[in-house]
Amino acid sequence: MKISYDKEADALNIEFKTGPVDKTVELSPLMFLDLDKKGNPLYLEIIGARERVGKKNFGKIMIGKKLIGLPAFA
């Protein structure tokens, strides 16, 4: 899994695995999930991430029980 943040677009990107995208599903406004042919998740993009995740603690995100620093968040 790879997590990155695009400051200019304010987009949080989570790559579960690489592969060709068969379709993109809109989970909610400005939140998209790319799936492969078998319906497995490949990429998750959250646009407007600072508002959705929270401005105060945005440099880190909790995944499961692990607190992860966002790579491009300097």
C-alpha positions as CSV (number, residue, x, y, z in Angstrom):
1,M,0.0,0.0,0.0
2,K,1.2,3.5,-0.9
3,I,-0.2,6.7,0.5
4,S,0.4,10.1,-0.9
5,Y,-1.0,13.6,-0.7
6,D,-1.1,16.2,-3.5
7,K,-1.0,19.6,-1.8
8,E,-2.0,21.6,-4.9
9,A,-5.1,19.4,-5.6
10,D,-5.7,18.8,-1.9
11,A,-6.1,15.1,-2.8
12,L,-5.3,12.1,-0.6
13,N,-4.3,9.1,-2.7
14,I,-4.1,5.5,-1.5
15,E,-2.8,2.9,-3.8
16,F,-3.7,-0.7,-2.7
17,K,-2.0,-2.3,-5.7
18,T,-1.1,-1.4,-9.2
19,G,-2.9,-2.6,-12.3
20,P,-5.2,-1.6,-15.1
21,V,-8.4,0.2,-14.0
22,D,-11.6,-1.4,-15.3
23,K,-14.0,1.1,-13.7
24,T,-14.2,4.0,-11.2
25,V,-16.9,4.1,-8.5
26,E,-17.9,7.3,-6.9
27,L,-18.2,6.4,-3.2
28,S,-19.4,9.9,-2.3
29,P,-19.0,13.4,-3.8
30,L,-15.2,13.9,-4.4
31,M,-14.3,10.3,-3.3
32,F,-13.4,7.8,-6.0
33,L,-12.4,4.1,-5.9
34,D,-10.8,2.5,-9.0
35,L,-11.4,-1.2,-9.4
36,D,-9.8,-3.9,-11.6
37,K,-11.7,-6.4,-13.8
38,K,-12.4,-8.6,-10.8
39,G,-13.8,-5.8,-8.7
40,N,-10.6,-5.6,-6.5
41,P,-9.8,-2.1,-5.2
42,L,-6.7,-0.5,-6.8
43,Y,-6.7,3.2,-5.9
44,L,-8.7,5.5,-3.6
45,E,-8.7,9.2,-4.2
46,I,-10.2,11.7,-1.7
47,I,-10.4,15.3,-3.1
48,G,-10.8,18.1,-0.6
49,A,-9.0,15.8,1.9
50,R,-8.1,18.5,4.5
51,E,-11.8,19.2,5.1
52,R,-12.8,15.5,5.1
53,V,-9.9,14.3,7.3
54,G,-9.6,17.3,9.5
55,K,-7.1,20.2,9.3
56,K,-5.7,20.0,12.9
57,N,-4.1,16.5,12.5
58,F,-3.9,16.2,8.8
59,G,-0.2,15.3,8.6
60,K,-1.0,11.8,9.8
61,I,-3.8,9.3,9.1
62,M,-5.0,6.2,11.1
63,I,-5.1,3.0,9.1
64,G,-6.3,0.2,11.3
65,K,-4.4,0.6,14.5
66,K,-1.4,2.2,12.8
67,L,-0.8,6.0,12.6
68,I,0.8,6.8,9.3
69,G,2.5,10.1,8.2
70,L,1.5,11.5,4.9
71,P,4.5,11.6,2.5
72,A,3.9,14.8,0.6
73,F,2.5,16.7,3.5
74,A,5.4,19.1,4.3
